[in-house]
Amino acid sequence: MRQMTCRWLFVVGGATILAGCGDRAQVISEPNTLASIASTRDEAADEHDDVGRDDVRIVSATGDITAAVNDYRNLLGALNPNVAGEQPGERREINWDGVPAAFTNNDLFPGDFFNKNSPRGVVFTTNGSAFRISNNGYVDVNPGYAGEFNFFSPTKLFATRDGTITDVQFFVAGSDTPALVRGFGSVFADVGRANSTTIEYFDSAGNRLLRIKAPRRSDAAGLSFLGAVFDSRIVSRVRITSGDTPIGPDALDNVRRAGHKHDIVVMDDFIYGEPRAAQ
């Protein structure tokens, strides 16, 4: 579904998404580069959220997200194997469950794992200190997370440490060749606030193409899905903001309690277009 006006709302599964574009230059975050992260969250950047595009389709859902995830997969095309080089299909996926024990339940997961160890054409950086894969819902980080984060594909989840932003840069799988994709989507666990979790899309010049917001959880499972597919291969990088508070031994999600709100959100499946070399 396309939107043809300058300001539009797209509603799926009870969620309302406002799409936009902009031309602010962005910089990929490295660990602890908080100043560059702050520049994307200021009021001037957010003004561009209200500007619509006519070359993008957005899929958003909460509750039982299975149908929406499958719709998104179909929009992108056939799934490719996890091998190096450009593949004939149009889709790659990451569900974290193949990450080995050596990189699970610790802060050792390398940001280039899915370009070198298991070549799928993505490299992650963050404003935090590390990435953490969990097979226990992060209860080893904080026992208070018991039952908080459910998975879409069993059983591992993905989160940043000491930060809430993950940048995803695209490369031809297994190489250092910059690449472009048509789209990117993510499953989120426990989105509790309407504006806490977003995906931003950038072109190869660093211009922001689109910013969309994940819908709040609507049931006990607590899952949400959000993704966009462009008509052409123009996305060089995406920035995921997952909640407003990172996981930690002293951090608890209190969206439904009194006092200052903290929304802790983690991620499951990433679904994105086949990375092909930028021309």
Buried (B, 14 or more C-beta within 10 A) or exposed (E): EEBEEEEBEBEBBEBEBBBBBBEBEBEBBEBEBEEBBEEBEEEEBBEBBEBBBEBBBBBBBBBEBEEBBEBBBEBBBEBBEBEBEBBEEBBBBBBBBEBEEEBBBEBEBBBBBBBEBBBBBBBBBBBBBBBBBBBBBBBBBBEBBEEBBBBBBEEBBBBBBBBBBBBBBBBBBBBEBBBBBBBBBBBBBBBBBEEBBBBBBBBBEBBBBBBBBBBBBBEEBBBBBBBBBBEEBBBBBBBBBBBBBBBEEEBBBBBEEEEEBBBBBBBBBBBBBBBBEBE
